Structure formats: structure tokens, C-alpha cells
Amino acid sequence: MVSRLVVLISLVLLPLQAIAALTASVDRNPVLAGEFFNLTIRAEQNVKGEQPDTTPLLKNFVVGPTSVRSNTSIINGQVNHTTQWQVELMARNPGTYEIPSFSVANMQSNPLSVKVVPSSTADNQSKDVYIETSMQSDTLYVQQAGVYTVKLFLANDLTEGQLGSPELETANVSQLGKQKESYEIIDGIRYLIIERNYLIQPQKSGQYTIKSPYFKGRIRDNYRTRAASAVGKDIQLNIKPIPQSSSGNWLPSELVTLNEEWQPEKQSYQIGEPITRTITVTALGITKEQLPEINLPTINGVRSYSDQAESNNLVRNGKVISQKVESFALMPQAPGSYTLPEVRVPWFNIITNRTEYAILPERKLTVVGDPNFVQPAISAPIQNNALPESTQTNTANQTTFETPFYYWPLVILGYVLWLITLVIWWIKRKPATQTGNNDVTPKQSIAPLPELKEALKQNNQRAFYHQLVKLCKLHTGSADLTKLNNMVNNSQFAESVSHLQANLYAGKNHAVDLKFIYQQINNLNKKTKSENELTQLY
């Protein structure tokens, strides 16, 4: 009776044990370093809303995506449910690793031990797929940029694949440009080579390891496709700290240079003539984001507008070269000689281990007036010291004389005659004034040019500005718009003209009301005409 009860209990518990089973297994053991293998976790029941936590695997393996599959089967009237998770794993280095147990729906799997054997270089060269990694220098300073190169070799046609990125803790890693593809015959085998360059910029000093990218995909083998994977060798990197002697902007580099260009390039410039000064900073071994901005000091008499800087970088012989180009528009406002101070950029030479400077020397800027403007000659009174010495001597030796008795009567008579002449002239002038016939020349009006109005209609800022300079030159004798600003005497007008210059020669995008400028010129014209009429009436 007791034995029958034990058998009955066993028959009841067996299905429960089957339902509660959770197992883990791998598709092969041992496995090669750098090759993917499959880990399968299987539950003998239908599990929904849960899955195994694969985070502990990241310590020793590269973990690929996890796929899940559920299955239901009926055998001899018995319904069976199974849930299966499959994870792709790859070990970078040889050794014996443990896959821990997993817990799902109150079930626990068994731990596994996986042996990873090395894959020799000779084996790699004979493979259909392998990876090579390289770096020109295994020693860098903090924030110095190094170039890490990855080459993937494929002997067969690739149907699908994924190439990862290198990994380095406490460092900025980014791909430089697009990948390159080429073909090469190695030991009689034709390989497709996919090359990528990465910018490695460490942020902390110490000893670190750059983990190689891995490849996983499928390649064509005769009339079928098969899975393929590969991983390159890790690289050890020594990161040096920033020297205590360094100060200011930290630029670790082998070479930093400054260059400049002037447009137009000549000995002297006219007032109001736009000048473009372009300064280029080039550095080896740092990123374009690290390049400093060039700040030029303000110079009285010369307006300066800075344009937006352009930065770029490229790779040459395993090194990154960065460049920043900044343009400045200079607008002389007054004649004279100006000194532009030197431009100095400090940087740390990683070869000589000392701070050096990239320098643009100071430059003289000569500004002259408009040669077409003729300054009217002003006669100065003759001074005694300007006379010839003999004349001065004779004048000094002249003796004083007494005023004759008839001197004052003659002076009074001349004054009376002058008053009579003035009265006669005024009587004769009055009818001419009443009829409006006046010989007095009125002031010249500042009438807008037809071309200025046409440029306003087309909303063409460049054409409008050129006509404005032409108008200023026509009526003031100079292309210096400051004189026109003084005549208009309106701060908003001066600001609008300044914004127009900045838009044309400094790359700015100010909102300029051309109609307002035109109206101010018109108002100035009306004001000038009114003054002329008052002069005529007077």
C-alpha cells in the first residue's frame, strides 16, 4: 500500500519537475578567441514578460543580441510548453570563463564553464575573415588626439555584417570621416579591405587598454552562406598627465602654426575701403574643437567685424591635422598709420616637452584719404618771420612818423562815401529781390541718385551700398560715409549704414531698412533746398 502511494506521488511530481526546469547550454566547447558562439537558455514552460538578465556576461564576453522563441507541442495527449532564449557571445582573450546561473520565473539554471583557446596569427592569415588594429604611438598626453586604425580583411563576398567600434574607458572615441575600401592580394588570396580611422582622445592619465572592434556577419561560401566573426588585438596605451609647468590653454601638439592673408594686399588703403584679413591656425595631434579662437583688439579709427570661423580636420600618415580659418573685415575710418599688434598662441610641444608660441608679427596699416578729393587751399597771413631777412631788417629799421593834419578828414569822407554807395546798392537790389532774380549761388542739394532708387526697388544691398558711396563721394569729395553720417546727423541712420557694411564685408545678417536710409537722404535734400530759399530771401 505504501509503495503504491510513493509511485502515485512520483507520477504527479514528474510533470511539475519538467515544468519547473530551466537549463543553460552552449553550441560548442571549447571555442576560439574572437569567434561568436551561442548560449541557449531553455524553460520548460511558457514564460511571458520575463527574460534572463545577461548583464553579468559583459564582464568576460562581448554580448550580442538576445532572441526569444516559444513553442507548444502535444505528445500522446500531453501538452508541452517551452520558452527559449538564445544569446550570441564572444570572448576576446583565451582562458576559462564561467557563465553564471540565470533566474527566470522562480527557476534557476545551472552555471557553465567555457574554455576559450587562442587563435594564432597564422590561423588569422589563413582565415576568410580577420581584423588588424594599429596605432602610431602607444603614448599620449591627456586630451592629445591619437588616430586608431582598424582594417577588416574579407576573402569571401559579404552578404551581411556588423563591425563594431573600439572601446577605451575615460576617453572620447569617434570615427574620422568615412570608411575606405580597397583590394589586396595576400599569400595568393584576394582580400577586400575595409579601413576605418578613429579619433582617440583620453581624458585621464594612467595605463589603459583599447579593446579592439569585433566583426560579426555572414559570408558567401560557394552556393550557401555561413556565419563569420573576428576580433583584433587589444592595444595597451600609456596616458601622461598635463605637466604642472603648463598654463593657459592646453594644446599638446607636435606643431602649431599661424598664417594670414590680406585682400587686397597692398601698401596703403583708402578711407572706407573694405579689407579682409584671414587668419589660419593649423595644429598636429589635436581636435578641431581644441583650436583657440583668435581675438583681435579694438583699434581706434578702424572698424572690425569678425566672420564665423570654419574648422575641419583630416588624417595624414596616422596623425590628425586640424585647422581653423577666421576672417575679419576691417574698415578704416580716418587717415593715418595704425599698428596691428602681434597675434600669439601658446602650445605645448610634446617632442621637446616645453611651451612654445605660434606668432604673427605686428603689422603697420597705412590709411590715406581719397585721392580724387582736392582740399581747397587756404591762404595764411604772412608772418614777419616768413619775410626775407633783408625785408625784416628794413622794416625793423623804419622810423615812426607823425600823422598829417588832413588824415582824419579824409577817413571820415571815405566812410560817408561808402555809406552812400551801400544805400544806392540796396535800393537797386530791392526790385530784383521782389522778382526773385538773385545771383547768389544756392548750396548744392544732396539729391538721391536714380541708381540708388533702383537698387532700393530691387532690395539689392550691395548695389545700394555702392551707390551710397558714390553719392557721398559726389557731394563731399570723399568715399568716407562718416561725412555723410555727420550731414544727416541721425544716430539710426549711422547705425543702419554700419549694419549694411557689416552684412557686406563681415558676413553678418542684420536687418537693414534701405527705405529708411533713402528717406533720410531725401529729407537732407529737402532741408538743403529750404536753406537755399532762406538764403535767397535774405
Secondary structure by P-SEA (a helix, b strand, c coil): caaaaaaaaaaaaaaaaaaabbbbbbccccccccbbbbbbbbbcccccccccccccccccccccbbbbbbbbbbcccbbbbbbbbbbbbbbccbbbbbbbbbbcccbbbbbbbbbbbbbcaaaaaacccbbbbbbccccccccbbbbbbbbbbbccccccbbbbbbbbccbbbbbccbbbbbcccccccccbbbbbbbbbbbcccccccbbbbbbbbccccccbbbbbbbbbbbbbbbbbccccccccccccccbbbbbbccccccccccccbbbbbbbbbbbcccccccbbbbbbcccccbbbbbcbbbbbccccccbbbbbbbbbbbbbbccbbbbbbcbbbbbbbcccccbbbbbcccbbbbbbbcccccccbbbbcccccccccaaaaaaaaabbbbbbccaaaaaaaaaaaaaaaaaaaaaaaaaaaaaaccccccccccccccaaaaaaaaaccaaaaaaaaaaaaaaacccccaaaaaaaaccaaaaaaaaaaaaaccccccccccaaaaaaaaaaaaaaaaaaaaaaaac
